[in-house]
Amino acid sequence: MDLFTTFSKIAGAKLPDDRIIDGVDLSATLFEGKVSPREDMFYYRGTELYAVRLGDYKAHFITQGAYGEFGERQEHDPPLLYNLSHDPGEKFDVANDHTEIIDKIKLLVEEHESKLVKGKDMLVDRE
């Protein structure tokens, strides 16, 4: 997800300044073993935001079976919340114990959506 920014930096290319670039430069992480500067990650499926990761926590607003399996789509309010440092398999919902994390993630989503310029869905009209 940060390939454009990272590869541009490595190649010495100037990033465009006429738009918001949400990628971060991971070259120090790749080449020097430094901690990633990325604190959050947004997970989309098509044009819908399904989940958001903030630090060790990942909140699921929508869940659905994997591509090709297509299990039932479910919306979650409040979102499901997992602590990935303790539960990388996302088996134990800790939302009730960490409402403050959910509040932080919801604010992050609001900020993200206020700056987001959605592009045309290039797959919607395919046959």
Secondary structure, 3 states (H helix, E strand, C coil): CCHHHHHHHHHCCCCCCCCCCCCCCCHHHHHHCCCCCCCEEEEEECCEEEEEEECCEEEEEEECCCCCCCCCCEEEEEEEEEECCCCCCCCCCCHHHCHHHHHHHHHHHHHHHHHCCCCCCCCCCCC
